[in-house]
């Protein structure tokens, strides 16, 4: 299984400041044939299911604010929120869909400082 | 807009079989080549993918649960189902059904989730 490890486990950021969450996979999730990274980021608010924000490591899902961006390749990935808003308080997960069983990171809890 | 809704007992006794159904609305389960998954989340914890089923009935289960999992699909009712046998307290979790556009894509549609508690 591909193990996904996120850092930090929790993060407190001031409103309007940048938030950065890291995700590392135990093996590469980059398919050489199509140069795509099979990595997604999800946001989960209390009492709700996860919502996909980013896929292919850096493609933003329709309707997701452009303050959310994803970067990285191979085994190291980052989710960046450029200017934190109150509604961004949530738990964020990375997930690899490169191979089964699909696996998620342990989650990063983002709070307001 | 596709919607998924889980249903089933919220309380299951230890050693019994957990049975859940996901009803798909706003689209046909058998069209588009989509893959339909079950994912669970232990209370206050992360996400665990249980497995997927294709409309044809082909399945793939997480090896960690494979010996206890059975998934099925009923295209006439636009539903797919999960059975997890020999449950213990460790199976207490919120169970989600979800859809991916193809087998190697993220989960773009999710149900609201249903809490299943295993307790006598």
Boltz contact constraints between the chains, C-beta under 6 A:
constraints:
  - contact:
      token1: [A, 40]
      token2: [B, 106]
      max_distance: 6.0
  - contact:
      token1: [A, 49]
      token2: [B, 96]
      max_distance: 6.0
  - contact:
      token1: [A, 49]
      token2: [B, 110]
      max_distance: 6.0
  - contact:
      token1: [A, 49]
      token2: [B, 113]
      max_distance: 6.0
  - contact:
      token1: [A, 52]
      token2: [B, 106]
      max_distance: 6.0
  - contact:
      token1: [A, 52]
      token2: [B, 108]
      max_distance: 6.0
  - contact:
      token1: [A, 55]
      token2: [B, 106]
      max_distance: 6.0
  - contact:
      token1: [A, 97]
      token2: [B, 104]
      max_distance: 6.0
  - contact:
      token1: [A, 97]
      token2: [B, 106]
      max_distance: 6.0
  - contact:
      token1: [A, 100]
      token2: [B, 60]
      max_distance: 6.0
  - contact:
      token1: [A, 101]
      token2: [B, 49]
      max_distance: 6.0
  - contact:
      token1: [A, 101]
      token2: [B, 62]
      max_distance: 6.0
  - contact:
      token1: [A, 102]
      token2: [B, 49]
      max_distance: 6.0
  - contact:
      token1: [A, 104]
      token2: [B, 46]
      max_distance: 6.0
  - contact:
      token1: [A, 104]
      token2: [B, 47]
      max_distance: 6.0
  - contact:
      token1: [A, 106]
      token2: [B, 46]
      max_distance: 6.0
  - contact:
      token1: [A, 107]
      token2: [B, 46]
      max_distance: 6.0
